[in-house]
Amino acid sequence: MLNIKSKTVLLPLLIALPTFGLQANNEDVSKEALQTELNQIRLRLATLEEQEKTDDKAGEQSQSLSNSINFYGSLRPTFGVTMSGSDDVWDVGDALSRIGIAADQELGYGLTGFAKGEFKVNIQANGDFGEARKAYVGIKGDFGRVAIGKQSSTQYRFIADPVDIFNRAATPLAYDSASPFRVNNLVTYRKDFGDVSFSVDSQFDGDNDSDFFNTGLVYNGDLLRAAVAYYSKESYDIDAFNGVKEQTGIGVSVAKSFGDLYLAASYQGTEVNSVDGSTLDLVGAYAITEIYKLKLGASSFDDGIDDMSSGNYNAYNTTLEWQGTADFRLFLEYQKTDFEHRDADDSIMVGMRYDFDYKF
């Protein structure tokens, strides 16, 4: 069946047919001229049919290409007390609440475009909303995945993420102290080879004019998850020698689930302007019942500084979670941060967490 566009073009041809018939009865018109005109009409009809097939095929391809939008979030208010020396501070806090939107669009030719914008909801500061956690756009296919914008670094995803199981910012504390977390002005490439994933990141003129390179490999099989990663970063620091702060780090992590028991460990060795440091995190989680879970963690951070300005610490965390549904949980958490050169911090907090995820 011809579409509207074909009918519009065909109309002049239908009008021309009676004229063609009249010309056929006119002895002054040669048979050759009539045959030529008839051939032109046939050619135009064939062109219309071919164009219609092409348009139908393009329409079918356009309809077969799908897109999806995902609106999600996690709200995590907390209330508790932090005891440091003789001071007790009661406060409402926030355990990294966020709201985000993600989209995927099939592009044809085996390619998919994607985008994500994720923003903080700071419940402890008047519920402020807007600071970006992630903001990037990318394209993926058989070649892998390329994205540009603010993203989680390879160092966090491969090394820190397996031990980041608690409901508060910077716990286990060492990963924020030792390595990059989310990084702006970032260009990333990722590729999976069966159970092995490769990742490489590069930052150009980020915060403090920083340039950053990060790469790593992770194996995620039935036996365990194991990863290794390396990063280097150069940035401006007025207190550093020649105003340049140079950092390098290498990390390894392992994680394994044994039914209801999860265990993970990560280690990172760092060098900041020729000063060596390290961090070690050990965590475990055990599902006591279907709705109760116990989490334990220990962290040791050494910045390599030997005087009173050192920020060295050992940290310990114990969390009990009650998860009545897939989207809602309550938790009670105790954490102790034992600093080498200042008073220890002890904190006890209760919190709630509500997650949502809607797909369109």
Buried (B, 14 or more C-beta within 10 A) or exposed (E): EEEEEBEEBBEEBEEBEEEBEEBEEEEEBEEEEBEEBEEEEEEBBEEBEEBBEEEEEEEEEEEEEEEEEBBBBBBBBBEBEBBBEEEEEEEEBBBBBBBBBBBBBBEEEEEBBBBBBBBBBBBBEEEEEEEBBBBBBBBBEEEBBBBBBBBBBBBBBBBBBBBBBBBBEBBBBBBBBBBBBBBBBBBBBBBEEEEEBBBBBBBEEBEEEBBBBBBBBBBBEEEEBBBBBBBBBBBEBEEEEEEEBBBBBBBBBBBBEEEEEBBBBBBBBBBBEEEEBBBBBBBBBBBEEEEEBEBBBBBBBBBBBEEEEBBBBBBBBBBBBEBEEEEEBEBBBBBBBBBBEEEBBBBEBEBBBBBEEEEE
